[in-house]
Amino acid sequence: MDKDTQEKITKLQMMEQNLQNLLAQRQQFTTQLAEIEGAVKELDTKEPVYKLVGNILVKSEPSRLKEELSQKKELVELRIKSLEKQENQMRERSSQLKEEVMKTISKEQ
């Protein structure tokens, strides 16, 4: 196997690791999104409501908390979309690189 093919294989392995990292990040944000949505639902049914500030629970207005959670939700959704786009691009590049490596290996045999 020539040096160029070995470098492509190494690059492919690194891309796979990066893809796994992106998947893990997306899963964390998806979990965070579910927590935010659950919190918004709870705000509709609970009175009074409290917000965690550091290590202290502080009484807060439900409408204000909903607004904060709404902004946080938008940010998390945007981050998830960004990660999904990165994943798709990484998968495409990885697929192209795999094809190149497979063609090179099959020619050598």
N, C-alpha and C positions, 0 to 999 in steps of 0.2 A: 504494500500500500504506500503510495507516495505521500510526501509531506503535506501537500495541499489537501488531500482527502482526509488526512488525520486532523488537520486544523479545522476542516468543516465538521468533522464528527465532534470535536471538542466544542466548537461553537454551538452545534446542535444540542449537546448536553447542557450547556449553559443556558440556552434558550428554554429548554424544558424545565430547568430549575426556576428560571424567572417566571415562566408560566405558572408553575406551582405556587410561587409567591403571590402572583396576581390573584390566583384563585382563592388563596387563603385570605387576602385582603378583602376581596369581594364578599366572601362569606362573613367576615367580621362586620362589614358595613351592612349587609343584609340582615344580620342579627340585630344590629343597632337600629335599623329601620323598623323592624318588627317591634322592638321595645318602645320606640317613639310612638308608633301607631297604637300600641296598647295603652300607653300613658295618656294619649289624647282621648281614647274611649273612656278611660277611668275618670278623666276630668269632667265628663258629662254626667257622671253618676255620684260623684263624691263632693261633699262640702264639709268642712273647709278643706282647702288643699294646701300642701306644704311643698317647699322647694328645698333641695339639699344644697347648701352653700358651705363648701369645705366639709367640716364635720358637724354642722349645725343644720337643723331643719327650721326653715323660716316660713311663716304663714304668708301666702301669696294669693293674688287674684287669679281666678281660673282663666279669665280672658287674656290676661298678660302671659300666663304660662302657655296657653294655647298658641299665642302668637310666637313665642320663643320656640316652642316645639315645631310649629309649622316652618319656621325659618331653618331650624336644624334639619328637619325632614327634607326640605328642598336641597340643602347642601349635601346631605347623605345620598339622595337620589342622583344628584349630579355627579358625585364621586363614583357611584356604582356604574353609571353610564360611561364615564371616562375609563374605568377599569375594564368594562366589557369591550370597549373599542380597542384598548390596548391588547386585551386577550385575543381578539379576532385578528389584529395585525400580527401578533406574535405567532398565532397558529398558521397564518398564511405564509409567513417567512419560514417558519419551521418546516412546513410541508414542502415548500420549494427547495429548501436545503436538503431535505430527506431524498427528494427525487434526484437531485444532483449527485448526492453520495451514492445512491443505489445505481444510477447509470454508470458512474465511475467504477464501482465495484464489479458490476456485471461485465464491463468492458475488459477488466483486468483478468477475469476468469476465463 
